[in-house]
Amino acid sequence: MRVFAALVPSDEALTELETFVEPRREVESVLRWTPSHLWHVTLAFIAEVPGRAVDDLVDAVAEVAAGSTPIPLRLKGAGAFPDIATARVVWTGLDSDAPHGLADLERLALRTRTACGRLGLSPAGGTYRPHLTLARSRHPFDATHWLRAMDTHAGPSWDADTITVFVSRGHRGGRPSYEAEAICPLGT
């Protein structure tokens, strides 16, 4: 099964983003929008986790969370993967009012990935780029216009004070279905 550890923005931040995005959904009809109740900022994604390893993974993430402090964050700006000219994923980025907030977020992601690796699990690698996926496209498209519409976004600050471990147990209506397996408080 697929498992990922993520930060879930505050209700205020999610509501504000939903309000900002709603009129822009019509800008690109090629996009399949992620429902706002599923929005999150992934720290570590593991594509294949045996069912018996989920409890160990939750324990490892809880240990990382306990040794970390809350991070003030905000959703801000926009981007596209793999790039603007051939976008398949559009997202909003993160920012922090704290001097080392984004560096702290990157360290938290690295520590979470490392903890998963110690269990013999293989988290998705590559350079960590903190983001919240808003929509996907089946075909590459030029996202320049869409990114200009989103680039002015700067949401309210919130304290990322928990890591949620999500488990995907299949698909519903053509989309992955996942649920919170555990919520691990930071700094406990």
MARZA-803229 format. One line per field, with one value per residue (C-alpha): residue number from 1; residue in one letter; x, y, z. Coordinates in steps of 0.05 Angstrom, whole numbers, plus 5000, padded with zeros to 4 digits. Example, Ala and Ser with C-alpha at 12.3 -4.5 7.8 and 13.67 -1.06 7.14 Angstrom:
seq: (1, 2)
type: (a, s)
east: (5246, 5273)
north: (4910, 4979)
up: (5156, 5143)
***
This chain:
seq: (1, 2, 3, 4, 5, 6, 7, 8, 9, 10, 11, 12, 13, 14, 15, 16, 17, 18, 19, 20, 21, 22, 23, 24, 25, 26, 27, 28, 29, 30, 31, 32, 33, 34, 35, 36, 37, 38, 39, 40, 41, 42, 43, 44, 45, 46, 47, 48, 49, 50, 51, 52, 53, 54, 55, 56, 57, 58, 59, 60, 61, 62, 63, 64, 65, 66, 67, 68, 69, 70, 71, 72, 73, 74, 75, 76, 77, 78, 79, 80, 81, 82, 83, 84, 85, 86, 87, 88, 89, 90, 91, 92, 93, 94, 95, 96, 97, 98, 99, 100, 101, 102, 103, 104, 105, 106, 107, 108, 109, 110, 111, 112, 113, 114, 115, 116, 117, 118, 119, 120, 121, 122, 123, 124, 125, 126, 127, 128, 129, 130, 131, 132, 133, 134, 135, 136, 137, 138, 139, 140, 141, 142, 143, 144, 145, 146, 147, 148, 149, 150, 151, 152, 153, 154, 155, 156, 157, 158, 159, 160, 161, 162, 163, 164, 165, 166, 167, 168, 169, 170, 171, 172, 173, 174, 175, 176, 177, 178, 179, 180, 181, 182, 183, 184, 185, 186, 187, 188)
type: (m, r, v, f, a, a, l, v, p, s, d, e, a, l, t, e, l, e, t, f, v, e, p, r, r, e, v, e, s, v, l, r, w, t, p, s, h, l, w, h, v, t, l, a, f, i, a, e, v, p, g, r, a, v, d, d, l, v, d, a, v, a, e, v, a, a, g, s, t, p, i, p, l, r, l, k, g, a, g, a, f, p, d, i, a, t, a, r, v, v, w, t, g, l, d, s, d, a, p, h, g, l, a, d, l, e, r, l, a, l, r, t, r, t, a, c, g, r, l, g, l, s, p, a, g, g, t, y, r, p, h, l, t, l, a, r, s, r, h, p, f, d, a, t, h, w, l, r, a, m, d, t, h, a, g, p, s, w, d, a, d, t, i, t, v, f, v, s, r, g, h, r, g, g, r, p, s, y, e, a, e, a, i, c, p, l, g, t)
east: (5000, 5020, 5038, 5059, 5075, 5050, 5034, 4961, 4952, 4904, 4830, 4838, 4895, 4857, 4793, 4830, 4865, 4800, 4769, 4829, 4830, 4756, 4748, 4813, 4790, 4759, 4824, 4852, 4798, 4851, 4863, 4836, 4831, 4850, 4791, 4809, 4795, 4854, 4905, 4970, 5045, 5082, 5145, 5157, 5122, 5132, 5099, 5101, 5093, 5075, 5015, 5056, 5105, 5054, 5057, 5133, 5130, 5080, 5126, 5186, 5148, 5122, 5194, 5216, 5156, 5170, 5241, 5219, 5187, 5127, 5143, 5107, 5087, 5042, 5019, 5047, 5057, 5052, 5092, 5088, 5121, 5161, 5164, 5118, 5120, 5102, 5063, 5030, 5022, 5006, 5018, 5023, 5088, 5106, 5138, 5153, 5158, 5210, 5283, 5297, 5226, 5236, 5303, 5268, 5215, 5269, 5304, 5238, 5226, 5297, 5291, 5224, 5252, 5313, 5269, 5230, 5294, 5320, 5259, 5281, 5227, 5244, 5216, 5213, 5278, 5303, 5309, 5254, 5210, 5156, 5089, 5015, 4988, 4927, 4913, 4941, 4935, 4935, 4973, 5028, 5004, 5034, 5018, 5044, 4975, 4952, 5015, 5008, 4937, 4962, 5029, 4998, 4971, 4997, 4955, 4952, 5008, 4996, 5039, 5054, 5051, 5033, 5054, 4998, 5012, 4964, 4951, 4922, 4879, 4855, 4817, 4748, 4718, 4784, 4823, 4868, 4833, 4873, 4858, 4896, 4928, 4961, 4971, 5039, 5048, 5113, 5153, 5120)
north: (5000, 5072, 5112, 5184, 5231, 5301, 5368, 5390, 5465, 5497, 5501, 5577, 5568, 5516, 5557, 5619, 5579, 5548, 5618, 5643, 5583, 5576, 5630, 5607, 5535, 5555, 5585, 5516, 5466, 5412, 5407, 5354, 5390, 5357, 5365, 5415, 5366, 5325, 5382, 5369, 5382, 5315, 5304, 5231, 5186, 5110, 5075, 5005, 4991, 4921, 4924, 4896, 4954, 5010, 5009, 5013, 5071, 5108, 5098, 5124, 5186, 5198, 5197, 5247, 5292, 5288, 5313, 5372, 5439, 5470, 5510, 5574, 5568, 5599, 5577, 5625, 5632, 5577, 5531, 5472, 5405, 5387, 5458, 5516, 5500, 5426, 5426, 5363, 5386, 5456, 5473, 5528, 5535, 5550, 5608, 5624, 5686, 5652, 5664, 5590, 5565, 5535, 5505, 5474, 5446, 5415, 5385, 5356, 5324, 5296, 5268, 5237, 5205, 5180, 5148, 5112, 5089, 5060, 5014, 4987, 5027, 5068, 5139, 5177, 5214, 5274, 5345, 5364, 5418, 5436, 5446, 5431, 5399, 5435, 5400, 5351, 5346, 5282, 5319, 5371, 5443, 5513, 5538, 5609, 5642, 5599, 5613, 5688, 5683, 5644, 5678, 5734, 5685, 5691, 5656, 5665, 5638, 5575, 5532, 5464, 5426, 5355, 5304, 5262, 5192, 5176, 5107, 5095, 5033, 5037, 5082, 5113, 5143, 5139, 5177, 5150, 5144, 5156, 5165, 5189, 5130, 5172, 5244, 5256, 5321, 5360, 5374, 5325)
up: (5000, 4990, 5052, 5060, 5117, 5109, 5140, 5135, 5134, 5184, 5167, 5159, 5109, 5070, 5068, 5045, 4990, 4967, 4963, 4922, 4875, 4862, 4809, 4776, 4766, 4700, 4673, 4653, 4635, 4624, 4699, 4745, 4812, 4877, 4925, 4979, 5036, 5009, 5006, 5043, 5040, 5032, 5074, 5052, 5003, 5001, 4942, 4971, 5045, 5068, 5115, 5173, 5167, 5175, 5252, 5251, 5202, 5246, 5306, 5266, 5243, 5314, 5339, 5286, 5303, 5378, 5366, 5323, 5338, 5304, 5242, 5222, 5149, 5097, 5028, 4977, 4902, 4850, 4806, 4759, 4750, 4710, 4685, 4663, 4588, 4596, 4662, 4687, 4759, 4786, 4858, 4910, 4948, 5020, 5056, 5128, 5171, 5214, 5194, 5184, 5173, 5104, 5124, 5185, 5138, 5093, 5154, 5178, 5109, 5108, 5178, 5160, 5096, 5134, 5188, 5133, 5100, 5165, 5165, 5097, 5061, 5000, 5003, 4938, 4930, 4894, 4917, 4966, 4938, 4990, 4955, 4958, 4894, 4869, 4803, 4751, 4676, 4635, 4580, 4584, 4577, 4581, 4651, 4643, 4644, 4703, 4743, 4733, 4761, 4822, 4834, 4876, 4927, 4999, 5051, 5126, 5170, 5211, 5256, 5226, 5292, 5271, 5219, 5192, 5166, 5109, 5080, 5011, 5008, 4936, 4889, 4892, 4829, 4792, 4846, 4900, 4966, 5029, 5102, 5163, 5199, 5254, 5275, 5307, 5346, 5339, 5401, 5449)
***
